[in-house]
Amino acid sequence: MTEHRRENRRLWNEWSEAFQALWNADTAEGGLPPVPSPFAPDAPGGNQPEVLASIEGEEYVELGCGGGQGSVGTAELGAKTVVGVDLSREQLRHARQLRDFYGVEAEFIEGDVTDLPLADSTFGVASSEAAFQMVEHIDRALLEAHRVLRDGGVFVLSVPHPLYESLDPETGTIERSYFDTGRREITINEEYESELIVFDRTVADLHGALLDAGFEVQRLIEHQRHGIEENEPTDSDLPAVLWKVPQSVRFWAIAR
């Protein structure tokens, strides 16, 4: 495992408890935490029935599953097999708890998305949400995603939009160039031993990497965060600049 992967794993193991508490902050007492699936009708950009008619009955893997929300949400939608892979044992601990809360079937495995502990051509559907921006060698990760999918399998890749990442919401200005790609370190908490290491890429870089890995991109969706879509700038405390940029970019692709 590379240095930056070890650094990110150490950070997520340390940050996991606080991160999941923040994620679940709006959960009503006695209620179940949110488990958004990329295949739900209300997913960012909506589902894409022309690419995938239904997740029901499919064999599915989530790459970089974190606390398991996407995996559990997809199991709730009727996927036949659900597997989540992540490098953080603490995130996986939360994922298993969440699975048990919901009473669904899902397996969670510790592993690196650039070297998946999974057999070839095992799944019909895969997805990754806000994880591949933390991978230096995205070409290896995409080749691994392609390897574990059967021919014609669907891959949904979503990462923070590089334009959104370049913003300073407090000042409403671009903090750095959209084209300033490469490694970047983010301090999550000064008390943590590690920093979050991400790798900035343009949308064109991501699209090209998918093509090079053998995927055929069917849809490219740029979408705003839910809090923006549901409000007006004058009715929200969120910075006004967030109404002007997409929060993330999502690719729907087919393994060929």
Beta strands, then each sheet from edge to edge (+ up, - down):
strand 1: 59-63
strand 2: 81-86
strand 3: 107-110
strand 4: 123-129
strand 5: 149-160
strand 6: 167-168
strand 7: 173-174
strand 8: 182-186
strand 9: 196-200
strand 10: 215-223
strand 11: 248-255
sheet 1: 3+ 2+ 1+ 4+ 5+ 11- 10+
sheet 2: 6+ 7-
sheet 3: 8+ 9-
end
